Amino acid sequence: MVQLLKVHGSENHFFILDQTLFDKPIPMPKIQKLAQKITNSEKGLLNGADGILVVDASQHPDCLGKMVVVNADGSIASMCGNGLRTVSRYLSEKYKQNNFKVETLNADLKVSKQADFGNNVPAFSVEISPIRFNADAFPFDNLGKEKIVNTKLPALSDKLLFTAIAVPNPHLISFVEDEDLNNDTLKNLGTKLNQKNPYFPDGVNINFAKIIDKNTLFVKTFERGVGFTNACGTGMSSTSLAFLINYPDLCDETKDITVYNPGGMVKTNVRRLNNQYQINLIGNATVTHKITISEQALLEENFNSAQIIDTGEEKDYQKFINNL
Ligand SMILES: N[C@@H](CCC[C@H](N)C(=O)O)C(=O)O
């Protein structure tokens, strides 16, 4: 029997699968196939999720573990901000440490336990890095730009301005008004740029942000490999950086930015130090269910035999967001 966890950061839901608990690690293609089934909202486990976070041992200095992100469609992403908070909590409790690093595909990232966001709402801070703006980091093509910073892209929209930042997964950001937050623009753009298209051959996460106040944003994301999510941690982080760059008068980098999202709220801090940007993302790391299942049943995608314990944390998370 093996244990999986169902977790979320701002209601961006994942299953944590710890390879070290299996007799033999599950080959990645099998996990990618499993992701497509277990995340399905109707036929998957516990109403599905946005992906699987695969945890494994790390040999890197100061790293308590390694995280690989598998999106709901089976594609692999270089990073996941909301997911990293939950993996940080998992490793923190497993090894009884509060400050450490987690190996990710592109970088070893500093993480730390923070004061709870609410009663029984544990929170973690995670470093979001590396940060890149150039086309090599994405890639993006046929837009006639080396960098996209507060730029009109007529091929995508005749009115919106876009900023493109890889953290290191690719994000396209636009600051919009209510109309574009609520109409189909984000859905249409997200769908167009995440199928075969001449502009973003690897797809792209798209974030529409509304400025609520000084240091306060609302961000809605259409994720590559997933579709609409309740929240995207790297999306809110890259959007916070775009906010600092494009609206310096509204963003005080000595203070945290509060970022509301359809699943709750996180804090980000974005600083420019020695001509380089640094981003930290702070938010809940909630474990909603503990799942015990045989390895065979899991790999045969026979989820009916799973034994499930509800941790009760979701009730407390809901109280926290109801008080926002
Ligand atoms: N939800 C994540 C991002 C997950 C990866 C993304 N779908 C991609 O393909 O880049 C987050 O919280 O950052």
The ligand as an SDF file (V2000), in Angstrom:
LIG
                    3D

 13 12  0  0  0  0  0  0  0  0999 V2000
   -0.2340   25.9400  -11.0080 N   0  0  0  0  0  0  0  0  0  0  0  0
    1.1440   26.1430  -11.0950 C   0  0  0  0  0  0  0  0  0  0  0  0
    1.7930   26.1190  -12.4400 C   0  0  0  0  0  0  0  0  0  0  0  0
    1.7570   24.7060  -13.0160 C   0  0  0  0  0  0  0  0  0  0  0  0
    2.5190   24.5910  -14.3050 C   0  0  0  0  0  0  0  0  0  0  0  0
    1.8630   25.2590  -15.4720 C   0  0  0  0  0  0  0  0  0  0  0  0
    0.6120   24.6820  -15.8230 N   0  0  0  0  0  0  0  0  0  0  0  0
    2.8290   25.1890  -16.6670 C   0  0  0  0  0  0  0  0  0  0  0  0
    2.6660   24.3120  -17.5360 O   0  0  0  0  0  0  0  0  0  0  0  0
    3.7500   26.0090  -16.7120 O   0  0  0  0  0  0  0  0  0  0  0  0
    1.6270   27.2500  -10.1800 C   0  0  0  0  0  0  0  0  0  0  0  0
    1.0310   27.3820   -9.0980 O   0  0  0  0  0  0  0  0  0  0  0  0
    2.6290   27.8970  -10.4610 O   0  0  0  0  0  0  0  0  0  0  0  0
  1  2  1  0
  2  3  1  0
  2 11  1  0
  3  4  1  0
  4  5  1  0
  5  6  1  0
  6  7  1  0
  6  8  1  0
  8  9  2  0
  8 10  1  0
 11 12  2  0
 11 13  1  0
M  END
$$$$
